[in-house]
Amino acid sequence: MRRLLENGANTSFVNRIADSTLPLDELVADPVAAVEKLAQQEGQVGLPHPKIPLPRDLYGKDRSNSAGLDLANEHRLASLSSSLLNSALHKWQALPMLEHPVAEGEMQPVVNPAEPKDIVGYVREASGGRSSAGADQRG
């Protein structure tokens, strides 16, 4: 993200206006017209650029990008709101992932850091000896 911001800043109008060697016509050129002209030269008018991956392919063939949400779509926002409300009603539980279930110990509340009165779930932690044994098994 930082690189995108830097590249955008380096090619921005504000940055280019300080360049006295840049012809005025090039400085005030319509960027949309420039892209359309380039697309016509490449024979790609109205088509995605072949070297710019689609969002789902951003990370290459080995890793799919998340689907993302169209937050400008009212139906998607309503669906997201409904899902969030339903998930808020669920009390989540977290337990140690050991070979044998852990029965001892109390479940401790997990609170929403933005709203400490909101208990979002409960966690049961393994004792020090149990967690060391689990690490030895995996190590």
C-alpha positions, 0 to 999 in steps of 0.5 A: 500500500505504501508503494502505491501511495508513493507511486501515486504521489510521484506521478501526481499533478502536484508533483509534476507541476514543479518540474520546469522541464515538463511541457505545459500541454503534457502537464494539463493533458486529460488523463482519461484521454491518455488512457483511451489513446493508449488502449486504442494503440494496444487494441484493448479498448474497453477491455481489462489490461492484460498485465493487471490481474483481476482482484481475485488473482492479485496474489497469483495462482497459489493464493486466491484473494478474498471476495470483498464486499461492494459497500455501495450495494444496498442489498450487500450492506443489508446482508452484511448488517444481518450477518453481523447482528446474528454473529453478535448473538452467538457466544463464542468459545475457545478451548486449547487444541491439545491431544486430550480435551481440557476439562479443568479450569473456568471459562473466562469471559472475552470482552469487546475492547471497544465496549467492555460490558459486551461479552463476546465469548469465553475462553478456557486456557490450558495450564502451564504444564498442559500447554508445554506438553502440547508444544512438545508433541508438535515440536 
